Amino acid sequence: MSLDRQHAEIVRRDGENVVVRIEPSGEQGVLVDGAQLRGLAALAQVVAERAGDEASEALYEQLRELLVTYEEACGEPSRRARRAARPAPATPVPLTIASRVEGRDDRARVLEDIGGGAAALIVADGAGGQSGAAEAAELLVVAIAQVLGVSTGAAPPAPALAQLLRAIDRNMYAGRGALVGADSVSAEAGETTALLAICNGAEVWGASAGDSAAFVLEAGALRELTAEQQRRPFVGSGQAEPRPFGPVPLSGPLLVCSDGLHKYCARDVIARQLAQLADGTVDVRGCVDALVEAARVGATADWHDDVAVIVAVVDAQKSAPTT
C-alpha cells in the first residue's frame, strides 16, 4: 500500500501497548499493534542492513514509515529524532572470549563478528519442568544467529535487540518457523530465558528476559547489567517483555551466564575469579572452567542445575600471567 498522506488515530490502549488505525489515502485503513510492529521493524532493519538487497531495504522502509506514523499518532518522540541524537559508537578493540555449557537444557553461543568489530554473546536456559526446554533454548540461539550472523553493517542498538527477542518470542509461541530455517529444531519448543549481549571491547549493551544474567567487573566488584529484566514470562510464552540494557563502558571482564552459575555461586566468588582473569593469574578458558566448577561446589550434593557460561575480556585489560 502507498504510505503517502497517511492519517492515523488511536483505536484502543492495552496497557502500554497502543493499537492505531492507519489510513493511507484512497485505501482502507489497517490496525497496527505497536508491539508487533516494533518487532517486525527491528527484524527488517537488521536483515536489510546485512542483506543489502533492494527487496529487504524496501520492506524495512515500508515498516519504518508505518512505525513513524504509529509513534506520531501515540505522541511518542520521532524515531528520526532519536536516531539523530544517538551518540557515535565507540571504536571496537580486540576481545578474547571463551564459553562452556554443562547439561541438556542450556545453550551458549558466540558470534565473533556481527559488524563493526562487535561480538554477540547469547545464553539461553530452557525452562525446567517443561517439555521442549532444550528445543526452546536451541531455537532461540539459532534464530538470533541467523539474524545477526552476517558480518556487515553496524551492530543493532539495545532497543532493537529487545524488539528482536520479542519478535522471536511471539513467533515461538505461534509455532512458526519463519525466523529459522532449521528442520532440526522442533516446532513444539517450550520456553526459555534469553540473554543477548553485544560487546565491541569498549562498551557492552543488549537485551534479556528471564533469569540469566550479565555482569561486568568494575573496581573489583560485580555490576549486574540485567538487574531490571523481567524474570517471567519466558521467551516462547508469547508474552515475554525483554528489557534492553546499556551501553555501558566495559571496565573489566564481562560474564554472561545462566542461573546455574549465579544462583549457586556467591557473587564474591564470581568477582574473585574474574579479578584473577584481569590480573593474569588465569586465562579466559581457565576462568570459565573455574566458574563452572565453583557452581558445582555451590550446588547440593544430589542436585545441580545446568549451566552456561561465557566470559569475554579486552586483550588490553589482561595483565601478563604471574609466574
ChimeraX attribute file (.defattr): number of C-alpha atoms within 10 A of each C-alpha:
attribute: neighborCount
match mode: 1-to-1
recipient: residues
	/A:1	9
	/A:2	11
	/A:3	16
	/A:4	11
	/A:5	10
	/A:6	16
	/A:7	15
	/A:8	22
	/A:9	16
	/A:10	15
	/A:11	12
	/A:12	12
	/A:13	12
	/A:14	8
	/A:15	6
	/A:16	7
	/A:17	13
	/A:18	18
	/A:19	18
	/A:20	23
	/A:21	19
	/A:22	23
	/A:23	19
	/A:24	17
	/A:25	14
	/A:26	11
	/A:27	12
	/A:28	10
	/A:29	15
	/A:30	12
	/A:31	14
	/A:32	19
	/A:33	17
	/A:34	18
	/A:35	17
	/A:36	15
	/A:37	18
	/A:38	23
	/A:39	22
	/A:40	21
	/A:41	24
	/A:42	26
	/A:43	22
	/A:44	23
	/A:45	21
	/A:46	23
	/A:47	21
	/A:48	20
	/A:49	19
	/A:50	22
	/A:51	16
	/A:52	12
	/A:53	11
	/A:54	10
	/A:55	11
	/A:56	17
	/A:57	19
	/A:58	13
	/A:59	16
	/A:60	22
	/A:61	16
	/A:62	15
	/A:63	20
	/A:64	21
	/A:65	16
	/A:66	20
	/A:67	20
	/A:68	16
	/A:69	22
	/A:70	27
	/A:71	18
	/A:72	15
	/A:73	17
	/A:74	18
	/A:75	9
	/A:76	11
	/A:77	11
	/A:78	15
	/A:79	16
	/A:80	10
	/A:81	9
	/A:82	9
	/A:83	9
	/A:84	10
	/A:85	9
	/A:86	9
	/A:87	7
	/A:88	7
	/A:89	14
	/A:90	13
	/A:91	12
	/A:92	16
	/A:93	15
	/A:94	14
	/A:95	20
	/A:96	16
	/A:97	21
	/A:98	18
	/A:99	23
	/A:100	18
	/A:101	21
	/A:102	15
	/A:103	13
	/A:104	15
	/A:105	23
	/A:106	30
	/A:107	29
	/A:108	24
	/A:109	23
	/A:110	20
	/A:111	17
	/A:112	17
	/A:113	19
	/A:114	23
	/A:115	20
	/A:116	16
	/A:117	20
	/A:118	25
	/A:119	25
	/A:120	24
	/A:121	27
	/A:122	27
	/A:123	33
	/A:124	34
	/A:125	32
	/A:126	31
	/A:127	22
	/A:128	16
	/A:129	7
	/A:130	12
	/A:131	14
	/A:132	20
	/A:133	25
	/A:134	26
	/A:135	22
	/A:136	31
	/A:137	29
	/A:138	25
	/A:139	29
	/A:140	33
	/A:141	22
	/A:142	20
	/A:143	20
	/A:144	21
	/A:145	18
	/A:146	15
	/A:147	17
	/A:148	22
	/A:149	19
	/A:150	17
	/A:151	17
	/A:152	16
	/A:153	17
	/A:154	15
	/A:155	25
	/A:156	19
	/A:157	19
	/A:158	22
	/A:159	18
	/A:160	21
	/A:161	29
	/A:162	25
	/A:163	25
	/A:164	26
	/A:165	29
	/A:166	29
	/A:167	26
	/A:168	28
	/A:169	27
	/A:170	20
	/A:171	19
	/A:172	25
	/A:173	19
	/A:174	14
	/A:175	15
	/A:176	13
	/A:177	17
	/A:178	11
	/A:179	18
	/A:180	19
	/A:181	11
	/A:182	13
	/A:183	8
	/A:184	9
	/A:185	18
	/A:186	16
	/A:187	17
	/A:188	16
	/A:189	23
	/A:190	25
	/A:191	31
	/A:192	35
	/A:193	30
	/A:194	30
	/A:195	33
	/A:196	29
	/A:197	28
	/A:198	26
	/A:199	29
	/A:200	25
	/A:201	28
	/A:202	20
	/A:203	19
	/A:204	24
	/A:205	25
	/A:206	28
	/A:207	29
	/A:208	36
	/A:209	29
	/A:210	26
	/A:211	25
	/A:212	28
	/A:213	26
	/A:214	31
	/A:215	22
	/A:216	26
	/A:217	21
	/A:218	17
	/A:219	10
	/A:220	14
	/A:221	17
	/A:222	22
	/A:223	15
	/A:224	15
	/A:225	25
	/A:226	24
	/A:227	15
	/A:228	13
	/A:229	20
	/A:230	16
	/A:231	16
	/A:232	16
	/A:233	17
	/A:234	25
	/A:235	33
	/A:236	31
	/A:237	17
	/A:238	18
	/A:239	14
	/A:240	25
	/A:241	23
	/A:242	30
	/A:243	23
	/A:244	25
	/A:245	23
	/A:246	17
	/A:247	19
	/A:248	13
	/A:249	15
	/A:250	21
	/A:251	17
	/A:252	25
	/A:253	28
	/A:254	25
	/A:255	26
	/A:256	27
	/A:257	29
	/A:258	29
	/A:259	21
	/A:260	25
	/A:261	28
	/A:262	24
	/A:263	15
	/A:264	17
	/A:265	20
	/A:266	13
	/A:267	14
	/A:268	12
	/A:269	14
	/A:270	22
	/A:271	21
	/A:272	17
	/A:273	19
	/A:274	32
	/A:275	23
	/A:276	19
	/A:277	26
	/A:278	26
	/A:279	15
	/A:280	17
	/A:281	18
	/A:282	21
	/A:283	20
	/A:284	23
	/A:285	17
	/A:286	14
	/A:287	24
	/A:288	26
	/A:289	15
	/A:290	16
	/A:291	23
	/A:292	21
	/A:293	14
	/A:294	19
	/A:295	24
	/A:296	20
	/A:297	13
	/A:298	17
	/A:299	17
	/A:300	11
	/A:301	8
	/A:302	5
	/A:303	8
	/A:304	16
	/A:305	21
	/A:306	22
	/A:307	28
	/A:308	28
	/A:309	31
	/A:310	25
	/A:311	25
	/A:312	26
	/A:313	26
	/A:314	22
	/A:315	15
	/A:316	11
	/A:317	17
	/A:318	21
	/A:319	15
	/A:320	12
	/A:321	13
	/A:322	8
	/A:323	5
